[in-house]
């Protein structure tokens, strides 16, 4: 997660009647907001220079190139999370706490995998050392239930605690523009793979920009040739 991202400003943009999608930041100092409705963008331009907390908003139309770059990036980013949400390996899982956190990650993974192997088919194990917690995923809901029954059991003398994980099944992904409701949690796999997904997006966009520049140069050359 990018800790430098600011919270989306609530005023004065939320006071406008025009419908909009929520703020989507692509850097620490710039955001794109998609508006729709009669004269929506023109109304928002009137907010240029508005005081928002301790800073003033600079509002302008996004250049087509930047807007296209953002839209392509957003679509690909969403597709990666959609693929992850539809991956059945991560539909059922538990979080395990209370084990010996002094052990190296590979040993924690091995010990917990053995401890929960009788519950069913384990599809993925993620050891989060900073949080002193391990996420274990199963192929079936009944396997998940069996793993929950091991709450309070001991692993090498340590009493463990098991909790259900937020997954794409228990916490369906929010639609674009939707706000989280009370009780909603971001699916654990989304957090686990966030860095990997962001890297895939960045690599994809690097290739896409190179291709766009190459095609742009080709188009300008062809146009110049026709004009000569």
N, C-alpha and C positions, 0 to 999 in steps of 0.2 A: 504494500500500500504506500502511496506517496503521501508522507506526512506533511508535505508542504502545501497540499491542496487546501484552499480555504473553504469554509462552509458557504453554501450558496446564499447570496444576500436575499433578504425577505422583502425589504422596502428599498426604493419605491416601486420596483418592478411588479411585485405582487398586487399592487393597487390598481394596475391596469386591467380593464375588462377583457382585453384581447386574450384569446386562448393561447397557451404556449406549452412547449415541452420544458422539462426542468433543465437547469443549468448543467452544462457539461464542460469541465475544464480540460484544456489540452496543455496547459502550462501553469506555472505558479502565478502568472500575471495576466492571463487572458482567458476569456470564456466565450463560447458560442451559445446563443440562445435562439432556438427556432420558434418563430411566431407564425400564427396563421389567423386569418380573419380580416375583415375590411379595414384597410389602412393601418394594420397592426404595426408593421415596421416603422411607418412614418410617425406613429404616435410614440413609439419607443425612442426614436431619435430625439424627441423633445426632452428626453431625460438626460441627454448629454450634459455633463457637469453637475449632476445631482450629487448631493452629499449622502454618502452611505457609510455611516459610522465615522471612522477617522480618515476616510479617503473619498475622493471624488471619482465618479464613474465617467469613463470615456466611451461613448456609445457611437458606433458607426456601422455602416454596412460592411460585411465581410467581403473581401475580394473573392472573386469566383474561384481562383486557384486554391485559396486557403479553405474556403467552404467545401470544395470538392475533396481536398485532402482530408479534412475532418470527417466528412460523410463516409468516405471509403474506410478510414481508420475505425470509425464507430461501428460500421456494418461488420467488418472483419472481427473486431473485438467481441461484439455480441455473438457472432457465429461460434467463436471459440467457447464462450461460456454456455451457449446452447448445446454444443456437442458434449460438454462436460455434464450438463444437467441431464442429458439423455443417456449417459453412460451408466448402464445398470450395475456396474461394479461399485458405484458410490451411492446407491439408493438406501442402503441400510447400514447403520454403524453405531458404534458406541465410543465414548471417551473414557479412558482409564486413568485414574490418578491414585497416588499413594504408594506406588512401587518404589524400589530403591533407585533414586534419581542420580546416584553417584556413578552408576554403571554407564559405559559407553553406549551410544545409540544402537549399534548393531547387536549388542548383547541384550538390551531392553527389548528390541524387536523380536529376537529369537525366543526369549523367555516368555513374553506375552503371547506370541504366536502359539507356542506349545501349550500354554495355560488355557487358551480359548479354542484350541483346535477341535476339541470334542463338541463344540457348539454347532459346527457346520463348516461350510467352505468359506475360508477367509480370502477375500479378493484383494485387499490392500491394507498395509499398515504404515501409518505416518507417525513418527516420533518427533514431538515438538519439545526439544530440550529447554528452551527459554520458559515455556509455560508449564514444564514438568508434567506433561500430559501426552498420552498416546491415543491416536484415533485408529480404531480397528473396524474394517468394513466386511460385511458378509453378503452372500449371494441371495439370501432369503430373509423375509421378515421374521420367520420363526427362529432362524439362527440368531438374529439380533435379540429376540426375546430370551433365548437360552443364555446368551452372553450376559444379559442384564441380571439373570438369576445368580450369577457369580459375584454379584455385589457383596462386599464384606469378606470374600474369600481371601486366602493368604498366598502370596507369591514370594517364595524364599524368605518367609517370616514377616513380610510386610502386608498389612491389611489394605486391600485395594478398594476403591470406590468406582462404580460404573455409572455412567449417565448416557442417555440417548443423545445422539448427535443430530444437529440440524442438517437435513439433507434436502436434495431437490424434491423429494417426495413429501417430506413433512413440512417443508417451507418452499413452496413453488416460487420460481423466480418472478420478480415484479415486472409488470409490463412497462414499456417506456413511458415515463411521465408519472407513474404511480408512486405514491409516497408509502414508506413502511408503516404498518399498523402496529398497535400494541401487541407484543407477543411474537412478532416476526424476527427471525434470526437469519443472517446470511448463511446459506449452506456451507458447511465446513470445507467441502472440497474446493469451493470458490476461493477461500482464503489460503488453503494449502497450495493451490496451483496458480495463485495470482501472479507471482513473479515470473513463472514459466510462460503464462499466457501473455503477459506484457512484453516479454522478450520476443515471443512469436509474432506479436502485433508489430513491434518495432522492426523486426527483420523483414516482415512482409511489406511494411510501408517503405522501407529503404529500397527494396527491389521495385516497388510500384513507382516511386518517385523517379528512379533512374529510367524506367521504361517510359514514364510520362515525358520526361525531358528529351529522351531520344526521339519519341514520336513527335514532340513539338518542333524539334530541330528539323526533322524530316519534312514536316508539313510546311514549315517556313521556306525551306529550300525548294520544295515543289511549287509553292506559290510564287517565289521569286523567279523560278524558271519559266512559269507560265506567263508572267508579266513581262519577261524579257523578249 
